[in-house]
Amino acid sequence: METILQNHSLILKINHFWAEINSLLYKNREIIYQKKENFWQRQSPVLFPIVGALKDNSYIFENQEYNLSQHGFARDMNFLLAESTDSSATFFLWSSEATQKKYPFEFKLYIKYIISKNTLEAQYVIKNIDSNTLYFSLGAHPAFKIWTDVEQYSFVFEKIPTEQKVDRLSGGMISPGLQENLVDYIQDSTIHLQEKYFTNDAMILRNFSENSLDFYKKNEKIFHMSWENFPHLGIWKQPNAPFICIEPWDWFADEFEQKWDFTNKWGINKLAPNTEKKYSWKLEF
């Protein structure tokens, strides 16, 4: 089942099961990656209650070990439609007996998609309905269609600090030994994309000072993307795949030799009972 939002320039299709964007047409041009055989079989999953992978796909909480696979369970669960108008749709996922076997917390997660003129916005709200602190992370993972070789595309930032590092993964874990300097990838605040940049999986920009970019194909600006409350950015593609992912995150994978009690993980969110936290990202055409 899907919900369709439409105006004079945008047509947005959202899959109810994962609350995932399946299609975004801007003036009849597809913006979202359309699944291809032998390539990634997702399009725009929500990452919750973790971003990235845990060491051994497990964590410790109150002296008990829990198993949780990469990026958490929300991307594989059935969201329900809470509200729909001509220009917006809100989906929700609540904690349940099934989620508490992997994640012993009570929560409500809402995702709202809004179209307005030439803009799409995705809003996320996580609410702690537990009597104890809620520990979590959240990320977005939209995959954008590319029509030709990735070398024809680029990201243009307002300003990139010269000291910014690029973290890399080994076996799904962040490996400090693979850390690079972002300045080696940029020219005039622009990253000119190349396949070889993704040999070691994603480019991970921790504590990234920028919160927006322009996505170009040669000299044509496809869209402007911005995000709020996400301090980290992931950039990823499969080798030779017809997409590029721009991923605002508020956390990331464990380090290679790291295994922490869940409450002490670096950067983990700690949400007090009866409080909430909001995130968003936006595309402007």
C-alpha positions as CSV (number, residue, x, y, z in Angstrom):
1,M,0.0,0.0,0.0
2,E,1.3,3.5,-0.8
3,T,0.3,7.1,-0.2
4,I,0.7,9.6,-3.1
5,L,1.2,13.3,-2.5
6,Q,1.1,15.6,-5.6
7,N,1.2,19.3,-6.5
8,H,2.0,21.2,-9.7
9,S,5.7,20.1,-9.8
10,L,6.2,17.2,-7.4
11,I,4.7,13.6,-7.1
12,L,5.8,11.7,-4.0
13,K,5.0,8.0,-3.4
14,I,5.5,6.5,0.0
15,N,5.4,2.9,0.9
16,H,3.4,2.3,4.1
17,F,5.2,-0.8,5.2
18,W,8.5,1.0,5.9
19,A,7.3,4.6,5.6
20,E,9.9,4.7,2.9
21,I,10.0,7.0,-0.2
22,N,9.6,4.9,-3.3
23,S,9.5,7.7,-5.9
24,L,9.8,11.4,-6.1
25,L,9.1,13.0,-9.5
26,Y,10.1,16.6,-10.1
27,K,8.5,17.8,-13.3
28,N,8.3,14.2,-14.4
29,R,12.0,13.5,-13.7
30,E,12.7,10.7,-11.2
31,I,14.8,11.8,-8.3
32,I,14.8,8.6,-6.1
33,Y,16.7,5.5,-7.1
34,Q,14.5,2.8,-8.6
35,K,15.6,-0.6,-7.4
36,K,17.6,-2.7,-9.9
37,E,18.4,-6.4,-9.9
38,N,21.9,-7.1,-8.4
39,F,21.9,-3.7,-6.6
40,W,20.6,-2.4,-3.3
41,Q,17.0,-3.3,-2.6
42,R,16.1,-0.3,-0.5
43,Q,15.4,3.3,-1.5
44,S,15.1,5.6,1.5
45,P,15.0,3.7,4.8
46,V,14.9,5.3,8.3
47,L,17.7,4.2,10.6
48,F,16.5,3.5,14.1
49,P,17.3,2.9,17.0
50,I,20.9,2.6,15.8
51,V,22.9,4.0,12.8
52,G,25.5,1.7,11.3
53,A,26.6,-1.6,12.8
54,L,27.3,-2.7,16.4
55,K,30.3,-4.8,17.1
56,D,29.2,-8.4,16.8
57,N,25.7,-7.0,16.1
58,S,25.0,-6.8,19.8
59,Y,25.1,-4.4,22.8
60,I,24.9,-4.6,26.6
61,F,22.2,-2.9,28.6
62,E,21.7,-3.5,32.3
63,N,24.1,-6.4,32.1
64,Q,22.0,-8.2,29.5
65,E,23.1,-8.7,25.9
66,Y,20.7,-7.8,23.0
67,N,21.1,-8.6,19.3
68,L,20.5,-5.8,16.8
69,S,21.5,-5.8,13.2
70,Q,22.9,-2.9,11.2
71,H,20.8,0.3,11.2
72,G,18.3,-1.2,13.5
73,F,14.8,-2.6,13.0
74,A,12.6,0.4,11.9
75,R,13.5,0.0,8.2
76,D,12.0,-3.5,8.2
77,M,8.8,-2.8,10.2
78,N,5.2,-2.0,9.4
79,F,4.5,1.7,10.0
80,L,0.9,2.9,10.2
81,L,-0.6,6.0,8.5
82,A,-1.6,8.4,11.2
83,E,-2.8,11.3,9.1
84,S,-2.9,12.3,5.4
85,T,-3.7,15.6,3.7
86,D,-3.2,16.8,0.1
87,S,0.3,18.0,1.0
88,S,1.5,15.8,3.9
89,A,1.4,12.2,5.3
90,T,2.4,11.2,8.8
91,F,3.4,7.6,9.7
92,F,4.2,6.1,13.1
93,L,5.9,3.1,14.7
94,W,5.4,2.4,18.4
95,S,7.3,0.0,20.6
96,S,5.9,-3.4,20.9
97,E,6.6,-6.9,22.4
98,A,8.5,-7.6,19.2
99,T,10.7,-4.5,19.4
100,Q,11.4,-5.0,23.1
101,K,13.0,-8.3,22.4
102,K,15.8,-6.5,20.6
103,Y,15.5,-3.0,22.2
104,P,14.0,-2.9,25.8
105,F,12.6,0.6,25.6
106,E,9.2,2.2,25.0
107,F,9.0,4.8,22.3
108,K,6.9,6.4,19.6
109,L,8.5,7.3,16.2
110,Y,6.8,9.6,13.8
111,I,7.8,10.4,10.2
112,K,6.0,13.2,8.3
113,Y,6.5,14.0,4.6
114,I,5.5,17.4,3.4
115,I,5.5,18.8,-0.2
116,S,5.1,22.5,-0.8
117,K,5.7,24.1,-4.2
118,N,9.2,22.8,-5.2
119,T,10.1,21.4,-1.8
120,L,10.0,18.1,0.0
121,E,10.6,17.9,3.7
122,A,11.0,14.8,5.9
123,Q,10.4,15.3,9.6
124,Y,11.1,12.8,12.4
125,V,10.0,12.9,16.0
126,I,11.1,10.3,18.6
127,K,9.1,10.3,21.9
128,N,10.1,8.6,25.1
129,I,7.0,7.1,26.6
130,D,9.2,5.0,29.0
131,S,9.6,5.7,32.7
132,N,13.3,5.5,32.2
133,T,15.9,7.2,29.9
134,L,15.6,6.3,26.2
135,Y,18.9,5.6,24.5
136,F,18.8,5.8,20.7
137,S,20.1,7.2,17.4
138,L,18.4,8.0,14.2
139,G,19.5,8.6,10.6
140,A,18.1,9.1,7.1
141,H,19.3,7.1,4.1
142,P,17.8,8.4,0.9
143,A,19.2,7.1,-2.4
144,F,19.2,9.5,-5.3
145,K,19.1,8.3,-8.9
146,I,22.1,9.0,-11.1
147,W,21.5,8.8,-14.9
148,T,25.2,8.5,-16.0
149,D,28.6,7.7,-14.5
150,V,29.0,9.1,-11.0
151,E,32.0,11.1,-12.2
152,Q,29.6,13.6,-13.8
153,Y,28.2,14.5,-10.4
154,S,29.4,16.7,-7.6
155,F,28.4,18.0,-4.1
156,V,29.0,21.7,-3.6
157,F,29.2,23.0,0.0
158,E,29.2,26.5,1.3
159,K,32.4,26.0,3.2
160,I,34.3,22.9,4.3
161,P,36.8,23.2,7.2
162,T,40.3,22.1,6.2
163,E,40.6,20.0,9.3
164,Q,37.6,17.8,8.5
165,K,38.4,14.0,8.6
166,V,36.8,11.2,6.6
167,D,36.2,8.0,8.5
168,R,36.2,4.7,6.8
169,L,34.8,1.2,7.5
170,S,36.4,-2.2,7.8
171,G,34.0,-5.1,8.3
172,G,31.2,-2.6,8.9
173,M,33.2,-1.0,11.8
174,I,34.9,2.4,11.8
175,S,38.6,1.8,11.5
176,P,40.7,4.7,12.9
177,G,43.6,3.4,10.8
178,L,41.7,4.2,7.6
179,Q,40.9,7.8,8.5
180,E,41.6,10.3,5.7
181,N,41.6,14.1,5.2
182,L,38.5,15.5,3.5
183,V,40.7,18.2,1.9
184,D,42.2,15.5,-0.3
185,Y,38.7,15.1,-1.9
186,I,37.7,18.7,-2.4
187,Q,38.4,21.5,-4.8
188,D,36.8,24.9,-4.1
189,S,34.4,23.4,-1.5
190,T,33.3,20.8,-4.1
191,I,33.5,17.1,-4.0
192,H,33.7,15.7,-7.5
193,L,32.4,12.2,-7.1
194,Q,34.4,9.2,-8.3
195,E,33.7,5.4,-8.0
196,K,37.1,4.9,-6.2
197,Y,35.9,7.0,-3.3
198,F,33.6,4.2,-2.2
199,T,36.1,1.3,-2.3
200,N,36.1,1.3,1.5
201,D,32.3,1.7,1.8
202,A,30.9,5.0,2.9
203,M,32.6,8.3,3.4
204,I,31.7,9.3,7.0
205,L,32.0,12.9,8.1
206,R,31.8,13.0,11.9
207,N,30.8,16.3,13.5
208,F,30.5,17.9,10.1
209,S,30.0,21.7,10.4
210,E,27.9,22.0,7.2
211,N,24.2,21.3,7.2
212,S,23.5,21.6,3.5
213,L,24.8,20.9,0.0
214,D,24.0,21.4,-3.7
215,F,23.8,18.3,-5.9
216,Y,25.1,18.9,-9.4
217,K,25.2,16.9,-12.6
218,K,28.0,18.7,-14.5
219,N,26.8,22.3,-14.5
220,E,23.1,21.5,-13.7
221,K,22.0,21.9,-10.1
222,I,19.6,19.0,-9.4
223,F,18.6,20.1,-5.9
224,H,19.6,21.8,-2.7
225,M,19.6,19.5,0.3
226,S,19.6,20.7,4.0
227,W,19.2,18.9,7.3
228,E,18.6,19.8,11.0
229,N,19.7,18.2,14.2
230,F,22.0,15.7,12.3
231,P,25.6,16.3,13.3
232,H,27.1,13.7,11.0
233,L,26.9,12.9,7.3
234,G,27.4,9.7,5.4
235,I,27.9,9.5,1.6
236,W,27.6,6.0,0.1
237,K,27.1,4.1,-3.1
238,Q,27.5,0.5,-4.3
239,P,30.2,0.0,-7.0
240,N,28.7,1.0,-10.4
241,A,25.2,1.3,-8.9
242,P,22.8,3.9,-10.4
243,F,22.4,5.9,-7.2
244,I,24.2,8.0,-4.6
245,C,23.1,8.1,-0.9
246,I,23.3,11.4,1.1
247,E,22.7,10.3,4.7
248,P,22.2,12.7,7.6
249,W,23.0,10.9,10.8
250,D,23.1,11.6,14.5
251,W,25.3,8.6,15.2
252,F,27.5,6.0,13.3
253,A,28.9,2.5,13.5
254,D,31.0,1.2,16.4
255,E,34.8,1.5,16.1
256,F,36.6,-1.7,15.1
257,E,37.8,-2.6,18.6
258,Q,34.9,-1.0,20.5
259,K,32.1,-2.7,22.4
260,W,30.3,-0.6,24.9
261,D,27.5,-0.7,27.3
262,F,24.7,0.9,25.3
263,T,24.3,3.8,27.8
264,N,28.0,4.8,27.4
265,K,28.4,4.7,23.6
266,W,30.0,7.8,22.3
267,G,27.3,10.2,20.9
268,I,24.3,8.1,21.9
269,N,21.1,10.2,22.5
270,K,19.7,10.2,26.0
271,L,16.1,11.2,26.1
272,A,14.4,11.8,29.4
273,P,10.9,10.3,30.1
274,N,8.0,12.2,28.5
275,T,10.3,14.2,26.2
276,E,10.9,14.2,22.5
277,K,13.5,15.0,19.9
278,K,13.0,16.3,16.3
279,Y,15.0,16.0,13.1
280,S,14.4,16.9,9.5
281,W,15.9,17.0,6.0
282,K,14.7,18.9,3.0
283,L,15.1,19.0,-0.8
284,E,14.5,22.2,-2.7
285,F,14.3,22.2,-6.5
